[in-house]
Amino acid sequence: MTDHSPSQARSGLLLEAFQEIGRSLEIGRTADTILAGLRHVLPACDRATLCAVDLGGKTVLCRRMRGRDSGSADSSPSSPPDLAPGGITRRVLDSGRPELLEVTGGEAASDPELSAGSRAAVATPLLGAGGRRVGALIAESADSGAFSERDRAALASYAAGAAPALERILFYEKAVEGRELVSEMEVAGKVLQDLLPHECPVLEGMEVAAAYEPCSQVGGDYYDLIPLGEDRWGFAMADVAGKGIPAALLVAALHASVFSLAKSSLTLRVIVGRTNQLLYESVGETRYATFFFGLLDVPLRRLIHINAGHPPPILVRAGGEVEMIHASGLPLGLFPAPRYFEEVIQLDDGDLLAFYTDGITESADRRGDLFGRDRLAEVLRRERDLGTPAAEVCDSVLKAARRFRKGAPDDDQTVVVIRAD
C-alpha cells in the first residue's frame, strides 16, 4: 500500500511546484510560482515576498508579494523599489546566509520590508552558480515563534531548488538585450551545468574529482556532493531518461529534492524511497531515472550506498583487482514502493573508485560497437597503477571515450573519481 502521509503529500506537491517553476521565461510569473510553492514548505507563513535582482546583485528587477488578504501582487510593476539599506533583503543578499528573527513592534517599524502585523520572519538568499545572488525570499507570520531553525533550513533548501529558474531568466534576458540568438534549450543547458558542483571538496586522505561533457542537446546527467557535517558527505549521481526541457526540469526537481532530504538526517532507505515515490506520483510512466546515493564517512573511508538501477561503480584495488559494484534496486519512478538495500564499499590505501553515467560506456564507434565497462575498467586500472591524480583520471576517461567513438557524444558523459591516499 502506498503511504500518503502529510509529509510525503507535501513532498509530492513540492516536486510539482519545482517542475512548474521552470516552465516560464517570464520573471513575474516565475516569482508567483515560487511564492505559491512556498506554502508547502512553511505552512505557518501568511505573508511572503520574493525580490529578484540583476546578475550584478544590486538592481531590483521584480518584487512580488503573496499577502495575508490577497494573492500575488507586484509591489511596483513599472519601477520596483531599490533595496532598503539595512533591510532584511539587503542583509541576506550581503551575507549569503538565511536569517531567522522574532519581530518586535519597533523592529517591524524600522524595517520597511516587514509588515506591521508580523511577529516572526525568516529569509534566505536565492543563490545561483558560484554563490551568485539572484534574489531573496522572505516569509512572515503574525504568530510569534512561528518559525524555527528547521524552518530556516527548509526555506534555504527550497531556495536552492528555485534559484536556477530565476538565474536562467536573467541569462535569457541578458542575451535578448544583447540581440543574441538564444533558444530555451541553450538556456536550460546552461542552468543544468550550473546545478553541478563547480569544484570538488578537499577531503582528508582522499582525492575527489569530476568531469562532465554534455552532448549537443540538453541531457539528464546530475551529480552532487552534499556536506552533512562531522566529515560526512552525501554523494548523489543520477541519469534522467530523455533529453530536452522535460529532462532538464526533472533534473532540477531531483536536485532540490535530494538536497533537502539529505539535509534532514534521514536514513538512506528513506531518502531513496521518498525520492522514488516523488517521481512515481508526480511524473508520467515514461519518466524515470537511474540513481546512486551514498553516505561517505571520510575518517572511516566507508561509503554506505544504495544503487537504484545506475551503472555499477568500478572499484580498482591497490593490487590491481577490479570490482563492479552492481545495482541492487530498480530505477526511480517505475514502481510505487520497490525495496532498496544498503551496501558498503570500504576503501583502503591506493584504491580508486569511479562513478559514471552510461553516456560513457554506451559511446559507439562507426561499426556500432560500444566502449563498454571493460574498456573503462582498463583505463581506470592503468591510471591507478600510474598514480595519476583523480582529475587527470577523469580527463583520461573522457578522452578514451572520445577517441573510441571519433565524434561528438550522443549523450551526456559524467565521471566522478575518488582516490584513497
C-alpha positions in Angstrom: 0.0 0.0 0.0 1.3 3.5 -0.9 1.9 5.7 2.2 0.2 9.1 1.7 1.5 10.7 4.9 1.2 14.5 5.2 4.9 15.0 4.8 5.0 12.8 1.7 2.0 14.6 0.2 3.8 17.9 0.7 6.9 16.5 -0.9 4.8 15.5 -4.0 3.3 19.0 -4.2 6.8 20.4 -3.9 8.1 18.4 -6.8 5.2 19.5 -8.9 6.0 23.1 -7.9 9.6 22.8 -8.9 8.6 21.4 -12.3 6.2 24.3 -12.7 8.8 26.9 -11.6 11.0 26.0 -14.6 8.3 26.3 -17.3 8.3 30.0 -17.8 10.9 32.6 -19.0 8.8 35.5 -17.6 10.2 36.7 -14.3 6.9 37.8 -12.7 5.2 34.5 -13.4 8.1 32.5 -12.1 8.2 34.6 -8.9 4.5 33.9 -8.4 5.0 30.2 -8.9 7.9 30.2 -6.3 5.7 32.0 -3.8 2.8 29.6 -4.4 5.1 26.6 -3.7 6.4 28.2 -0.5 3.2 27.4 1.3 4.1 23.7 1.2 7.5 24.4 2.8 6.4 26.8 5.5 2.7 26.2 6.4 2.9 28.9 9.1 3.7 31.6 6.6 0.9 34.1 6.0 2.9 36.7 4.0 5.7 36.1 1.6 7.9 38.3 -0.6 10.3 37.4 -3.4 12.8 40.0 -4.6 14.7 39.3 -7.8 17.9 41.3 -8.6 20.0 41.5 -11.7 23.2 39.4 -12.3 25.2 42.1 -10.5 23.2 41.6 -7.4 22.3 45.3 -7.0 19.3 46.4 -9.1 15.9 45.1 -8.2 14.1 43.7 -11.2 11.0 42.3 -9.6 9.4 42.3 -6.2 6.3 40.1 -5.8 4.3 39.5 -2.6 1.7 37.0 -1.5 -0.2 38.6 1.3 -2.5 37.7 4.2 -5.5 39.1 2.5 -4.7 38.7 -1.2 -2.9 36.7 -3.8 0.3 37.6 -5.5 0.9 41.3 -6.4 3.7 43.3 -7.8 4.7 46.0 -5.4 5.8 48.3 -8.2 5.1 47.0 -11.7 6.8 49.8 -13.6 9.8 50.5 -11.4 10.5 48.1 -8.5 12.0 50.0 -5.5 15.7 49.8 -4.7 16.9 47.6 -1.8 16.4 49.3 1.6 19.7 49.8 3.4 19.7 47.6 6.5 16.5 45.8 5.3 16.2 42.1 5.6 16.6 41.5 1.8 19.8 43.5 1.8 21.2 41.7 4.8 20.7 38.1 3.4 22.0 39.2 0.0 25.1 40.7 1.6 25.7 37.7 3.9 24.6 34.9 1.5 23.0 33.1 4.5 19.5 32.6 5.7 18.2 34.6 8.7 15.6 33.9 11.4 14.2 36.6 13.7 11.5 37.4 16.1 9.9 40.7 15.3 9.0 43.3 17.9 6.9 46.3 17.1 10.0 48.5 16.9 11.8 46.2 14.5 8.9 46.0 12.2 8.6 49.7 12.1 12.3 50.1 11.4 12.3 47.6 8.5 10.1 48.8 5.7 10.1 45.3 4.1 8.3 43.7 7.1 4.6 44.1 7.7 3.4 45.9 10.8 1.4 42.8 11.7 4.4 40.4 11.6 5.8 38.8 14.7 8.2 36.3 13.2 10.1 36.2 9.9 12.6 34.0 8.1 14.6 35.0 5.0 17.1 33.4 2.7 19.1 34.4 -0.4 18.4 32.8 -3.8 21.9 31.7 -4.9 22.8 30.8 -8.4 26.1 29.4 -9.8 29.1 30.0 -7.7 27.0 31.7 -5.0 25.7 34.4 -7.3 22.9 36.4 -5.6 19.9 36.4 -7.8 17.2 37.3 -5.2 15.8 36.7 -1.8 12.8 35.0 -0.2 11.1 36.4 2.9 8.4 34.6 4.9 6.4 36.3 7.7 3.9 35.2 10.3 1.6 37.1 12.6 2.3 34.5 15.3 5.4 34.9 17.5 7.6 31.9 17.4 6.0 30.6 14.2 9.4 29.7 12.6 12.3 27.6 13.9 15.8 26.8 12.9 14.4 23.8 11.0 12.1 26.2 9.0 15.2 28.3 8.2 16.9 25.2 6.8 13.8 24.2 4.9 13.5 27.6 3.3 17.1 27.6 2.3 16.7 24.1 0.7 13.6 25.3 -1.2 15.5 28.4 -2.4 18.3 26.2 -3.7 15.8 24.4 -5.9 14.1 27.6 -7.1 17.2 29.8 -7.7 18.2 28.1 -11.0 14.9 29.1 -12.6 15.5 32.8 -11.8 19.1 32.6 -12.9 18.0 31.1 -16.2 15.6 34.0 -16.8 18.4 36.6 -16.0 20.8 35.0 -18.5 18.0 34.8 -21.1 17.0 38.4 -20.7 20.7 39.5 -20.9 21.1 37.6 -24.1 17.9 39.1 -25.6 19.1 42.6 -24.7 22.4 41.9 -26.4 20.4 40.7 -29.5 22.0 37.3 -29.3 20.0 34.4 -30.7 19.4 32.1 -27.7 17.0 29.2 -27.5 15.3 27.8 -24.4 17.3 24.6 -24.9 20.6 26.5 -24.7 19.5 28.4 -21.6 18.3 25.1 -20.0 21.7 23.6 -20.8 23.4 26.5 -19.1 21.3 26.2 -16.0 21.8 22.4 -15.8 25.6 22.8 -15.9 25.3 25.4 -13.1 23.5 22.8 -11.0 26.6 20.6 -11.0 29.3 21.3 -8.4 31.8 23.8 -9.6 34.6 22.3 -7.5 35.0 19.1 -5.5 35.7 19.2 -1.8 39.1 18.6 -0.3 38.8 15.5 1.9 41.5 14.3 4.3 43.0 11.1 3.0 41.0 11.1 -0.2 41.1 12.9 -3.6 37.9 13.6 -5.3 37.4 14.9 -8.9 34.7 15.0 -11.5 34.3 15.8 -15.3 31.3 16.4 -17.4 30.9 16.5 -21.2 27.4 17.5 -22.4 26.0 16.3 -25.7 24.6 18.7 -28.3 21.1 18.5 -26.7 20.2 19.1 -23.1 20.5 15.7 -21.3 19.8 14.5 -17.8 23.1 13.8 -16.0 23.3 15.0 -12.5 25.7 14.6 -9.5 26.2 16.3 -6.2 28.3 16.2 -3.1 26.3 17.4 -0.1 28.1 18.4 3.1 26.4 16.8 6.1 28.8 17.7 8.9 31.2 15.6 11.0 33.3 14.7 8.0 30.4 13.1 6.2 29.2 13.8 2.7 26.1 12.8 0.8 27.0 11.7 -2.8 24.4 11.5 -5.4 24.5 10.6 -9.1 21.6 10.2 -11.5 20.7 9.9 -15.1 17.2 11.0 -16.1 15.7 9.3 -19.1 15.2 11.5 -22.1 16.6 14.8 -23.3 15.5 18.4 -23.7 13.4 20.7 -21.5 11.4 17.9 -19.7 14.7 16.2 -18.7 16.2 19.5 -17.5 13.1 20.2 -15.4 13.2 16.8 -13.8 16.9 17.1 -13.0 16.3 20.4 -11.3 13.5 19.0 -9.3 15.5 15.9 -8.4 18.5 18.0 -7.4 16.4 20.1 -5.0 14.5 17.1 -3.5 17.7 15.0 -2.8 19.5 18.0 -1.3 16.5 18.7 1.0 16.1 15.1 2.1 19.8 14.5 2.6 19.9 17.6 4.9 17.1 16.2 7.0 19.2 13.4 8.7 17.1 10.7 7.2 18.3 7.1 6.5 19.5 6.1 3.1 16.5 3.9 2.5 14.1 6.7 3.4 15.9 9.2 1.2 15.9 6.9 -1.8 12.3 5.6 -1.1 10.8 9.1 -0.9 12.7 10.2 -4.0 11.3 7.2 -5.9 7.8 8.0 -4.6 8.0 11.6 -5.7 9.0 10.7 -9.2 6.4 7.9 -9.4 3.5 10.1 -8.2 4.4 13.3 -9.9 5.6 12.4 -13.5 4.4 10.2 -16.3 5.2 6.5 -16.6 7.8 7.2 -19.3 9.9 9.3 -17.0 12.4 7.6 -14.7 15.9 8.0 -13.5 18.8 5.7 -12.6 20.1 6.9 -9.2 23.0 6.2 -6.9 23.1 7.7 -3.4 25.6 7.1 -0.7 26.9 8.4 2.6 30.7 8.9 2.6 32.3 8.7 6.0 35.7 10.3 5.4 37.6 9.2 8.6 36.4 5.6 8.1 36.8 5.7 4.3 33.5 4.0 4.0 30.7 4.6 1.6 27.3 3.2 2.6 25.1 3.3 -0.5 22.0 2.3 -2.4 22.1 1.8 -6.2 18.8 2.3 -7.9 19.5 0.9 -11.4 22.5 3.1 -12.0 25.6 1.7 -13.9 27.8 -0.1 -11.4 30.7 1.9 -9.9 34.1 0.4 -10.7 36.5 -0.2 -7.8 40.1 -0.7 -8.7 42.0 -2.1 -5.7 45.6 -1.2 -4.9 46.6 -4.7 -6.0 45.0 -4.3 -9.4 41.8 -6.3 -8.8 38.7 -4.8 -10.4 35.3 -5.0 -8.7 32.0 -4.0 -10.3 29.6 -2.7 -7.6 26.3 -3.9 -9.2 22.9 -2.3 -8.7 20.7 -3.7 -6.0 17.4 -1.8 -6.9 15.2 -0.6 -9.6 15.4 2.8 -11.2 13.4 5.6 -9.6 9.9 6.3 -10.8 8.9 2.9 -12.3 7.0 1.4 -9.3 5.3 2.9 -6.2 7.4 1.2 -3.5 10.3 -1.1 -4.6 12.6 -2.4 -1.9 16.1 -0.9 -1.7 19.0 -2.4 0.3 22.1 -0.7 1.6 25.6 -1.9 0.7 29.0 -0.9 1.9 32.2 0.0 0.0 35.3 0.0 2.1 38.3 1.9 0.6 41.9 1.1 1.5 45.2 2.9 0.7 45.7 3.1 -3.1 42.1 2.2 -4.1 40.4 4.0 -6.9 36.6 4.2 -7.1 34.8 5.6 -10.2 31.2 6.5 -10.8 29.9 7.3 -14.3 26.8 7.6 -16.5 26.0 5.3 -19.4 26.9 8.1 -21.9 30.5 6.9 -21.4 30.0 3.1 -21.6 27.4 3.3 -24.4 29.6 5.5 -26.6 29.5 3.7 -30.0 32.1 3.7 -32.8 31.1 3.8 -36.5 30.6 0.0 -36.5 28.2 0.2 -33.6 30.5 -1.4 -31.1 30.2 0.1 -27.6 33.0 1.5 -25.4 31.7 -0.7 -22.6 32.7 -1.3 -19.0 35.7 -3.5 -19.7 37.4 -0.7 -21.7 36.5 1.8 -19.0 37.9 -0.5 -16.3 41.1 -0.9 -18.2 41.6 2.9 -18.4 40.9 3.2 -14.7 43.3 0.3 -13.8 46.1 1.8 -15.9 45.7 5.3 -14.4 45.6 3.9 -10.9 48.8 2.0 -11.5 50.5 5.1 -12.8 49.4 7.1 -9.7 47.5 9.6 -11.8 45.7 12.4 -9.9 41.9 12.0 -9.7 41.3 15.0 -12.0 43.5 13.6 -14.7 41.9 10.2 -14.4 38.6 11.8 -15.2 40.1 13.6 -18.2 41.6 10.3 -19.4 38.3 8.5 -19.3 36.6 11.2 -21.4 39.5 11.3 -23.8 39.4 7.5 -24.2 35.7 7.5 -25.0 36.2 10.4 -27.4 38.9 8.6 -29.3 36.8 5.4 -29.5 33.7 7.0 -30.9 35.6 9.5 -33.1 32.8 12.1 -32.9 30.6 14.2 -30.7 28.8 12.3 -27.9 25.2 11.2 -28.3 24.5 11.5 -24.6 25.9 13.5 -21.7 29.0 11.9 -20.1 29.8 12.3 -16.5 32.6 10.6 -14.4 33.5 11.1 -10.7 36.6 9.6 -9.2 37.6 9.0 -5.6 41.2 8.0 -4.8 42.2 6.8 -1.3 45.6 8.1 -0.5 
